[in-house]
Amino acid sequence: MGVFDSGVGGLTIWHELVRLLPAEHTIYLADSANAPYGGQSPGAILELARKNTRWLLERGCKLIVVACNTATTNAIDRLRAEFPVPFIGIEPAIKPAALNSRSGKIGVLATRGTLSSSLFASTSRNFGSGIEIVEQEGVDLVERIESAGPDDPELRDILERLLKPMLLQGIDYLVLGCTHYPLLKPTLEHLLPEGVRILDCGLPVARQSRAILEREGLLRDAGGPVRHELLTNGDPGVMRQVLLQLGHKQVPRREAF
């Protein structure tokens, strides 16, 4: 399986994939040199997604997970039309938040590229009936995580500022609309009131990937060593820090792609 993201955030998805599909080989691309995708134009995002896809296909990947909300919302339809393998995308977990909200107000923390996309608008329309969706752009979060890792003390102050307007409006669910943001869960759990639940899409994406592999007859039989290649065109030290936070000992390497 191939997995790509604008940086290290998609490791939160990769972690769930490895846990649910332990027999599968994986290649993970952290395109940190071009992060954040949320600040790129739709055309630039599509070209980056194509570049990553070609690189993974040249190495034999049978399924590709676009572990980036911004790339999913701006590029996945074109990728599915242009390339011959299944693609799994990422969508903010608006549906379960809307179905379970008691206050009728849910917060969505996401990049500008996701919040302004047509897919986000249609998802909000389809599942947000009768629900107030309080949107908040995660300004500076991806950049901080990519440059200093998720333990950067500056992130707490940034999160406090971003959460305040959502909490003042009475949200009871916080939907994390970027795969980088689950890395901030320890800080978020400390900052949020007890009644606010956090939702992300890591496990649902892993389940969908398994279902597609089963349907297409592509599941790898258990047995023999499993290979995981973890590659970045940015700082492998930040990637290593995130892997350790997620409980993995693999050593990433830097590579141009």
N, C-alpha and C positions, 0 to 999 in steps of 0.2 A: 504494500500500500504506500502511496505517496501522500504527504501532508505538507501544505505550505501556508505561511502566514507572512505578514509584513514584519515579523520579528519573533520574539520569544513567547508572545502571548498564546499562540496556537499550541504550545506545549501542554496547556491545560486540556486541550482536546486530545492530543497525542497520548497523554497520560491515561485517559479513559479508554482510548482505543486499545492500548497495550494491555490494560487490565481486563477488558472484555474479550479481546481476541489475542490470547497469549501465544498462539502458534504462528501468527503472521509476521513476516518480515516488514520493516518499515523504513522509509527514508523521510526525514523531516528537513524542510528548507526554511530557515529563518532569514527573510529578505530584509535584514535590519538596515542595510545600506540605503534602502528606499523608504524606511519608516518615517512617519506614519502614513499609511495609505489614505487615511481619512482626510488629509490635507491635499491630496492629489486630485487632478481633474478626472472625470469619468474615463476619458480616452487614455490617460496615462495609467490608470488602474487596470484597464483592460489589457494594455500591452504588457504590464508587469505580470498579470495573471497568465497570459499566453506564454511569456518567457519561462515562468516557473513550471508550467504544465509541460512544455516541450522538454525541459531538462529532466523532469521526472519520467516522462514517457521514454526518453532515450535510454533510461536505466531500467526499463521493463516494468514499471508500475502498472498494476491491473485495475486500480481504483484510486481516485484522487479526492482527498478531503480538502476543500477550500476552507481552512481553519481561520478565516478572517471574515468578520461581518461585512466590512466595507467591500472586499473583493467579491463576496457572495452577492451582495445587493447590486453591484455595478457590472459584474462580468460573468456570472455563472451560466446564464442563458446562452451567451455566445460560446462559452467553452463547451457546453453540451452539444451545441450545433456543429462545432468545428473539429472536435476530437472524439476518438472512437472508444473511450472508456467511460464507465459510470463516474459521475461527480456527486459528492455530498457537500451541501452548503450549510451555512450557519444562519440562523434567524434568531433575533431576540425572543425570549420566552414570554411574549405578550399574552398568548392564549391561556396558559395555566395561571398566570398572574391575574388576568381579568376574570377568569372563572371562579377563582378562590378569594378575590378581594372582598372584604367586608365593608371597608370604608368607601368603596367605589372609586378609589384614586390609587393609581400605580405610578411609580417613577421608572423612567428609562434613562440610564446613563450610557451614552454611546458617542461615537465619533461623528463629526459633522457629515462625513460621507455617508454614513448609515442613516442618520436622521433625515437627510435631504433626499434619500433615494425613493424611487417609485415602489420598490418592494416593501420598504418600511411603511410607506403610506398605505399600501393595500393591506398589509398585515394588521395595521392599526384599525383600518376601516372594518375589516372582516371580523376581528375578535374583540374590538374595543367598544362595541355598542353598549351604551349605558354606563361606560367607564370613562373617567377623566384620566388621560395619559399625560403625565407631567414629564416633559422632555428636558434633558440636561446634557449639553455637550461636555464631554470629558476633557476639557482643555488642559493640555500639558501632561496628562497622565501617561500616555504611551511614550512620549519623549523621555520622561523621567525614568520609566521602567527600563527602556532600552539603554539609557546612558548610565544609570546607577543601580539598577536592579529594584525589585519590589520592596526592599527593606529601606530604601532611601527615606530618611526622616522628614524630608520636605513634603513627601506625599501625604502625610497626615493633615498638614495645613491646607493643602490643595483640596483634599477630599472634604474636609469640614466646610470649606467655602462652597463646594459644588452641591453638597447634600442639604445645606441649610434651606434653600428655597423649596425643595421638594418636601422636606419634613414640615415646613410651615404650612404646606397645603394638605397635610394629613395623609400621605401615602402609607399603605401598609405592606406593599411589595416593592422591592427594588430590583428591576430587571437589568442585568449586566449585558449591555449590547456590544461588547468588544471582548475578544478572547484574552486580551491582556488583563482585563479587570478582575477575573477570579483570583489572580495572584495577590490581589489586595484584600481578600476576604478577612484575614485576621484583623486588619485595621478597620475595615468596614464594620465588622461585628462589634468592635469596641465602640465605634462612633454612633451606631444606629440604636434607637430605642428598642426595647425587648420585643415590641409588637410588630416590628418590620422584618419581613423575611426577604432573603436574597435568593434570586433565581438566575442560573446560567444554563447553557445548553450542552455542556460536555457529555453527560451520560446519554441524552437523547440522540446526539450525533453518533456516538459509538454504537448504539442499538440500531440505528438506521443503517450504518455501514455494515454491520453484521447481517442484517436482513437482506441487503442488496447482494452481498457476497454469497449468501445461501441461495438466493433466487437465481443468480447467474451461474451457480455451480463453481464458484471461484474460491471457496474456503480452502485453506491449506490444511492438510492432515497434520495432526500433532506428531511429534517425533523429530529428532535431529535438532541441531542448534538453530536458534533464531537470531537473525541479524537486525540490528537497529543502527542506521546511519543518521547522525544528528549534525547537521551542517549549518553554518552561518556565514554570511559575508560581512558580519559585523564583529563585535567583541565576543569571543568565545567564553570569556570570564563571566559575563552577565548570563549567558546561556547556562553555564555550569552552575551558577548560583540558583537559577530557577529550577534546574533539574534536581538539585539537592533539596530544595524546598518541597518538591513534589515526591521525594523519596527515591530518586533514581541515581545510580552511580555511574551511568555511562558518561564518557568523556566526549564532548562535542569537538568538532574541528572546524577551522576556518577554511573556506573555499570560495573561489570566484564562480558565480553563476549568473 
